[in-house]
Structure formats: C-alpha cells, structure tokens
Amino acid sequence: MIKCIIVDDEPSAVDILKIYVEKIPYLSLQLATTDAIEALTFIQTNQTDLIFLDINMPDISGLDFAKLTQNKAKIIFTTAYSEFALDSYQYNTVDYLMKPVSFDDFLRASQKVLNNITPQSKESTPNEKESVDDYIYVKTEHKGKIAKIMFKDILYVESLKNYVAIYTTDKEQIVSLLTMKEMEERLPSNNFFRCHKSFIVALDKIKAVDGNEIIFQELKDKVPIGATYRDSFFLILNPKILSSKG
C-alpha cells in the first residue's frame, strides 16, 4: 500500500485527485489539503510515500515545498504550468502531469511509483527489512492462539465481513479478526494486490488468468477480478506478458 497526500490550493483540483486516488487500490490517502503549511507539518511527523503536488500555490511554491521535504517522499507534480518541468526533476520527482489531469495519466504516474517503491524499506537496513517484512503474526479465531504467517506462503486473502481468511500454500485457512485495509497496509505492495473488494492476491502465486478470474498454482480456487480493479491489475501484469510483435 502506497501512502499518499494531495497538496493543491484549488479545492476543485483536490476533489478530482481524491476521486482518482479512491479508484486505485494500492493508494491510501492520508491527507488532502489546500494548505501547504499543513501538509509540510504532516510530512514532518508522519511517514508518507508519495505527494501529489501543485506548483503555483500562494504561501509556498510546489518547488520550494519539494525542497523542504528533503526527499522524504516521491513527488508527482500536478500543475497548469509547463515551464517548471525541467526544474522539478532536481527533486524526488516521479512524473510531471499537466492540468487538467486525466485519470489515464494519473494511473500511469502512480504505476511508476508502485514499480519502484517498497513501503517500510526506506529507513531499514537489509537485516531489519528481512526481520520485519518476511512474516506477520495474527490472532486466530481460536482463543489465545497466534499464528505466524510467512508472506511467501500466502496465496490470497478473502474478506469475511469483520474477519479475513488467509489462504496459504499448504492449503491452510487462517481466520483472523482483521480488516482488508489492515491487511493491505501490512502486506508488501510489490507482490500483493487487491484485485476485488473482497480479495487480495499474491502476484507470484498466480498460475493463470481466465477472463475475470485468477487461478492459483497450488489450489483449484478461483478468485474474481472486480471491475473497479481490473485496469490496475492488468497494468501490473502487462510488463510480464509476452506477445508477438508480428
């Protein structure tokens, strides 16, 4: 899950970007504001992966804002001014989108971030990342029992209203009192993707995609691909799909 904020002095622009963020399953909106000072204060006290940032703002320009953040987050500029494009890339800039920003451009820019960012790894040493990111412990449906689950063993996660069921490669089903949002935020976004409002899948465990269904190597289970998530899902798969150039 990529944690992001929106900073733009135009309320209408903020509203549009909020709608775009809500459409992309791997983006989690932390803050949307017209106040650049509020956003700077937020970044100083919270871990943020990505900033959607306007340039021409009254109190502080987007370029000065980017300078002050000191590379704490990736930046996608969203602006009506093309003349700042070259200057913007001296900062931690992923893309430079011209207003009015289309959803296609927004999705493409967000995908660049997904392909290059691993949440929680920015301040971790290799040993720390291995110890933190390889597994989780979850409280199970059995009172007093806590289960250790390796990320590499997870096939998919299914929502069961107030619970989630975690399906593993050894055909085990672990039920825990967690939400899908909590699972999304904890699972590494470079290999886990929410393909449906009720399902998160491990991308490296997919055996095939048949229409709007995902098939896994270890199980005959089929997981649906939701209409809202379909475009984002295939955008991730496309770089791995071989096709004839003839």
Secondary structure, DSSP 8 states (H G I E B T S, - for coil): -EEEEEE-S-HHHHHHHHHHHHH-TTEEEEEEES-HHHHHHHHHHS--SEEEE-S--SSS-HHHHHHHHTTSSEEEEEES-GGGHHHHTTSSEEEEEESS--HHHHHHHHHHHHHH--TT-TT--HHHHHHHHSEEEEEBSSTT-EEEEEGGGEEEEEEETTEEEEEETTS-EEEES--HHHHHHHS-TTTEEEEETTEEEEGGGEEEEETTEEEESS---EEE--HHHHHHHHHHHGGG------
